[in-house]
Amino acid sequence: MILAVDALRAGYGSIQILHDVSLVLEEGTLCAIVGANGAGKTTLLMTIAGIVPARGGTVRFDGADVTKTASHRRVRRGLVLVPEGRRMLPAMTVEENLQVAASAAGAEGFARIDGLLDRFPILRTRRGVAAGALSGGEQQMLALARALAIGPRALLLDEPSMGLAPKLVDEIFAIVADERARGTSILLVEQNARRALALADHAYVMERGRITLSGTGAELATHRDVVAAYLGA
């Protein structure tokens, strides 16, 4: 496994959000986490990424305990978060956003930029445009490309299809599937549970800061409780 989370606890102030969450991400696979709004999915990814400090439990990445490792050092190890809301550098151009991200990986990162512009042709045509002027779909493409410029070994994706038109949702899921096929391990939090489970090798259901179900994507896609709660009866 490339990522192992064991009994992870985290929260904000006096509020506990994560309650002994445990999961594993096998190398080269896609693992989906589904659940209602407020279940703690974003907090989980942010704690794994080191942005929210863990209050207990462990996060192991590529065999090393990174529970207390600073977030930027996790990025350099290859554990990269694409956050909900994209979080562009809005006054910078598309190309400048990519360059900032690539700098985390040095010369190898900068060498990836041209290939990423081939994979995301809309970004090539918009390379000189300020990121804040992009459409929502273009911004999501840029958020993914920025993460890939770093050369992640494990990619944490938080709601990549949120707010996008159906055609763009198809494009985002195609990019995610292609990246998994290239060997990147992916932990995906996604509101579109049906699409996420269809793509997932393994999946977890999260409720009120706890993991309540796990199985293959196919198993959870047909589980009675999952169908009733997230897929529509």
Secondary structure as GFF3:
##gff-version 3
##sequence-region A 1 233
A	DSSP	beta_strand	3	12	.	.	.	ID=ss1
A	DSSP	beta_strand	15	25	.	.	.	ID=ss2
A	DSSP	beta_strand	30	34	.	.	.	ID=ss3
A	DSSP	alpha_helix	41	49	.	.	.	ID=ss4
A	DSSP	beta_strand	56	61	.	.	.	ID=ss5
A	DSSP	beta_strand	64	65	.	.	.	ID=ss6
A	DSSP	alpha_helix	71	77	.	.	.	ID=ss7
A	DSSP	beta_strand	79	82	.	.	.	ID=ss8
A	DSSP	alpha_helix	94	102	.	.	.	ID=ss9
A	DSSP	three_ten_helix	103	105	.	.	.	ID=ss10
A	DSSP	alpha_helix	107	119	.	.	.	ID=ss11
A	DSSP	alpha_helix	121	125	.	.	.	ID=ss12
A	DSSP	three_ten_helix	131	133	.	.	.	ID=ss13
A	DSSP	alpha_helix	136	149	.	.	.	ID=ss14
A	DSSP	beta_strand	154	158	.	.	.	ID=ss15
A	DSSP	alpha_helix	166	181	.	.	.	ID=ss16
A	DSSP	beta_strand	185	189	.	.	.	ID=ss17
A	DSSP	alpha_helix	193	199	.	.	.	ID=ss18
A	DSSP	beta_strand	202	207	.	.	.	ID=ss19
A	DSSP	beta_strand	210	216	.	.	.	ID=ss20
A	DSSP	alpha_helix	217	221	.	.	.	ID=ss21
A	DSSP	alpha_helix	224	226	.	.	.	ID=ss22
A	DSSP	pi_helix	227	231	.	.	.	ID=ss23
###
